[in-house]
Each structure stands twice: as structure tokens, then as C-alpha cells.
Amino acid sequence: MQRTKRLFALAEYLRGRRTGVTAEVLAERFDVTVRTIYRDLDTLRAAQLPLAAERGRGGGYALDRSYSLPPVNFLPREAALLVALGRFAIDMRLLPFAETLESALDKVRAALSTSAQRELLKRLEELSFHGVPGLPSKKSVRAAVERAWFEQQVLRITYVDGQHVETTREIKILAVIMDRHETRLDAMDLKKDARRQFRLDKISHAEVVPPELS
């Protein structure tokens, strides 16, 4: 990658991450030496990009938190890949957060000029993905799972096991696992104090537990 392109890419990478990133991580990301990254960071500072070095655990290089970023400008090829992959995730039911993803894809399209949107539509006609969709789940369950995961709240679920027995659990989602045909919640079962996985399609009801009741 030419240095000018790398500098732009480095600036975009940093603006997408307001937490610290070490020089070693940046060097690996852009396939250059750490010394080259230090020179690039000095160049960005000279161009008035407000970079700060944070020490300690979780530290690294980051943009000043008060820095106001300009609007994101997508290239048609970037937008086409994002939209195509997003549509694939929705159609294959890979992500439980379909409505939020749809909203995000709309914003990607809205960021494009009229000519870029035309090019996006053309590129999308040339991209297709095929596979077996994941097992379906209820819209209300997906919405509750999304809120509980993003807000780090306790989730009360009604779960139907392999013997069709319903049980009520209170869980804290640790991770969302998307397999080829099913989505699973890796979670702590708070009443049993045990970690286990729950298939999303086996949850018949879900609601976020208010913090004062959890």
C-alpha cells in the first residue's frame, strides 16, 4: 500500500476506534514495521489530527475524545460489500438483530451520492450468496435479546428443551454464536450459577429484567 493511501486508511481506522490502539496492533493491521507506524502517526499529528497516546492497560493511540468527526464517506465498492453482506446475514437469519441491521444498511445507502447509489445497485446485482437459512425465531424474542446484550441487562427467558419441556431462566448473555443453521446465546444461568448455551429458536418468550429486580 502506498504511503498516502496508508495514511488515509490509518486515519479512518483510528476514527472508527475511540479507544487506544497500540503501535504493534497498527503495524500488524497495515503490514508495516512499528517504526513506520510511529512515523505515520507523527505525520498525522503534523496534519492537525488530534492524536493522543494513552498509557496503561487498554491504552494506545487514539483520537482526542472531544474531536468532532466529519461525515463518513463510503466508496460505492465499500457500500456494496457492506450492504450485500448485511442482506446475506438478514436473509440467512444469521444475526438476531435484523431490524437494527436494516437500519444501519439504510444509513450506509443514505451516505452515498445519487451516482454512487446507482453504482451500488449495479454492484449488488452482481453479488449473491447462497446457503441454508438459520432456524427462525420470534421477533419479540430477538428484540429482547438485542436489548439485553447491548445494554448488558439480565434476560428472563422461557426455554423449550429437546424433550419439549418449558423452563424459565434468568441469564446474562456473554456472547452470541452464529452457526450455519442456528444462533446460540452463550450465557450465565444466574439461578444455577452455570455457563451454558441456549438456542435462539428454542426461546418462546424473552423479556429484559429491570435492574432493580435482577
N, C-alpha and C positions, 0 to 999 in steps of 0.2 A: 504494500500500500504506500502510495506517495505521501510525503510528509504533510502536505497541505490537507489532503483528504483525511489523514490520520488525526490531525489537529481538530478538524471539524467533528470527526467521529468521536474523539476523546471528549470534546465539549458536550456533545449530545449524550454521551454515556454518563458523564458527571451530572448533567442537569436532570437526568432521569433517576438519580440516586442522591438524595439529600443527606444520606448517612455516609460516614467515612469509608473510603476505598483505599487500600494500601497500594503502594507503588508496585509491589510484587504482583498483586492481582491485575493491575492495569497492564503490566508488562506481559503477563500471560494472555490477557484478553486481546492485545494488539500485536502479539508475537514479536516483541522487540525486547531489548535489554532494559533493566531497571534504570541504567544511566540515561538511556534515550528518553524514558518516561519523565525523568527529572528535567531534562532539557525541554521537553514538550510542555510540561507544567509551567516552567519559567516563561516560556513563550506565551502561554495563555494568560498568565498574570500580567505580562507586559502589554497584552492587548486589552487590559482592564477587566478581565474576567475575575470576579472576586473569589479566589480560591483560598481556602484556609486549611492548615494541617492540624488535625486533632490527635492528641496523644492518648495513650492508654488503650484499654480493651474496647474494641468496637471503633477505634479511631482510624485515621487515614486522611485522605484528601477529599474535601467536599466543598461545594459552593456555599457561600455565606447564606444563612437561612433567611436573611432579610432581602436577598436578591430576587427581584421580580423577573420572571422568565417571559420572553416573548411567546406568541402562539406557536404551537408545533406545526411545522410544515412537512407534510408527507410527500414523498415521491410517489407517482402512480404505482410503481412496482412494489413499493413498501406497503402501500394501502391494499393493493390487490392480494398480496400474500396474507396480510392480517385478516382481511375480510374473508378470503377463501378458507383459511384455517379456522376462523371463527364459525363460519357457516357449517363446516365439517363437524366441529365439536357439537354444535347445536343439533344438526341432523342425526348424528350418531348417538346423541344423548350422552356424550362423554362427561360433560360438565353439568352439575346440578343447578348451576346459576344461569339458566338460559336467558331470562329476561334482562338481567344485568349485562350479559354479553351482547345481546341485541342492541341495548342502549349504547354500549361502548362502540360497536361497529357503526352505528348511525353517526356518532361523533367523528369517527375516522373519515367517513364519507363526507361529512359536512366541512371538514378541514380542507377539502380539495377544491380547486377551481373548477369551473364548468368544463374546460377542456380536459383537465385531469380526471374528472368524473367519467367523461366519455371513454377515456383510455382505460380507466378502471373496469368499466363494464365489458370492454372488449377483452381485457386480460382475464376477467372472471369466466368468460365463455370458453376460454382455452384451458382452464384449470378444473380438474374434477378429482374427487376422492371417492373410493368405494369401500364398503365394508358392511359388516352386520351390526345394526344399531344395538346399543345397550338396552337393558331391560327398562321399561318405563317406570316412572314414579309420579306421585301426586304433586300437582303444582303447589298446593299449600305446604306440603312437606318440604319441598325444595326451598320455598321462601323462608321457612323457619330455620332450616339447616344453614342457609346462607347468612341469615342474621346472627345466628348463634356463633358461627365460625368467625365471621368478620368482627363481631363485637366481643368475642371471647366470653360468651354467656353460657350458662347451663341450659341444656336442651332436654325436655321431657318427651320421650317417645313411647309410642305403642308399637311393639315389635312382634312380628309373627315368625316363629321359628320353623324349622323344617318339618315339625310334626303339627304345624298349623295351630300352635298354642300361642296365645297373646299374652305378653307381659309388658308391664310399664317400667321403664328405666329412666333414670336421670343420668345424663352423660355430659362429658366435656370433650369436645372434638379436638383431637390432636393433629389430625391430618386427613385429607381427602384423597382416596386412592382410586384412580380411574383405570380399570382393567378393560380388556377388549369388549366384554359383554355386560359388565356390571360396575357400578360405582359403590365403593365401601367407605364407611366412616371409621377411621382408626380413632378410638375414643377410650376415655376412662369411664367405667361404670362406677359411679360415685357411691352407690349403696353397697356394692360388693368390693369396692376398692381394688378393682382389677381392670387391666387393659385388654380390650378385645375389639373386634371389628364387626360392624353392622352393615348389612347390605341395604342400600338406599331403597330398593324396590320392595323390601320386606317391612318397611316402616309405614304403618297405616295411618298414623297420626303423629304430629310433632308440634310442640309449642315451646317458645323461649320462656324460661323461668325467670321472673323478676329477681334482680339481685338481692332484694331484701328477703326473698323466700328461699333462696338457694343456700 
